[in-house]
Amino acid sequence: MAKKRLLGVFAHPDDEGMMSGAMLHYATLGVETGLICATRGEVGEIADPALATPATLGQVREQEMRAAAQVLDVQHLWFLDYRDSGMDGTPENQDPRAFIQANPGDVVGKLVAIIREFQPQVIVTFDETGGYGHPDHIAIYRATTAAFHAAADGVQYPELGPAYAPAKLYYNSIPRSAIRFMTEWLQEQNYEGGFAALDPDRFGLPDELITVRLDVERWLDTKARSWAMHRTQMDPNSPLARMPELLQRKWRSQECYQLVTSRVGADVAGENDLFARVP
């Protein structure tokens, strides 16, 4: 039986929190896990000025990511070395170093090289909305989708090693029912941040497209420890931080995935296993 490998592909340090329960769950089953970050989150917010400055934030967040990966028992961590593009419509979008300004073929090539070397059977990235519309999230979704197919095609990027065909590609996101619940709750609390205005009919995964609902309740404390490593991003006024603990645990206890492409057959309702039918 081939060694099983799981690869998460995201845009920034802390994005891995979307599938941190899956990383923990499958690592305990002997699955080798890997994580790709396109950027170091250089233009993210800084919750405490004592932790970083705009000039040092990328370096600090890389170390936070490495600490979080250690908590999650992620054995392999790669950075693609692009710069955080910032939220949609901000000046950082136009920075020539920004991820969204990168040549798409070059980004796909970097991912193909890692996929062919690591040889994961299952790859996970954002859905087409990027969860909540962040341009870097959408860019990594596009690049990962293309790389999933390109890695299996020996005609593409022949200089990057022999072709390798991953078995399954999943999109990981927030169910639209959960976004609706979150926005309604925040509006009741008179929260005026951007998340309160998220359109549940536009962002996240439509509930009917979810093929795997992974119960990660047993991993909640470890998930919280890994998330706490991202100290610069621990905003006490964030939507999740404002929610009562009981609601937070409900929110974090399930991770949702849409099977997009499979070379080993469709998922079966209720099976809830990213590696179902992977030999």
C-alpha angles and dihedrals in degrees: 000000000000119000108262118233133186123199126193117196117195142152107239143018107274093033087097087073086083090071104018091118091055090050090053095042097051095040088062088054091056097261115148109232133206136180132201124200115192092200140011094240092251097169099040123122121277111224094194121025089212090068101057147340127228087260095053101033096099092052092046093048091050089058090046089053092050091051092048091048090054091054089050092048090238104168099195129041126179132183118201090205099233122138124251108261096208127225120324113285097017124126090249088072089074097051107119088224092056118118093237089056093055122110104264092218091055092050092049089048092055090051093046090053091054094044093051092047099042095035100205117187092205126043124187129192140148123298121250093274092054087234093279105012103272106161093224091052091053092046093053091046090056095045094046093049090052093045092052089063098034093054089062094050113083091196091064118073095351089172090066097069138269119334117267126190116209113212102226141017119201133186113217119204148129117285112246090234088060092048089051090051091048096049093047092050093048092049089052088054091051090241109169102189125116096266092065088064097052111132107230089200092058109034134054129018121317104241093235091061095057110109100171125042104183116202105219099163092121088060098049096107093049091045088054092050091052092047090050088062088072091075096161089059098047097111110177089208096054117120095252093045089055094053120096113258093249091056091044091055091049090050094049100039095080131049120198129211137180118211104225104170130011133179091186102052139276126307117257118231111259094015093104097185123129089203098049109146092001104136 
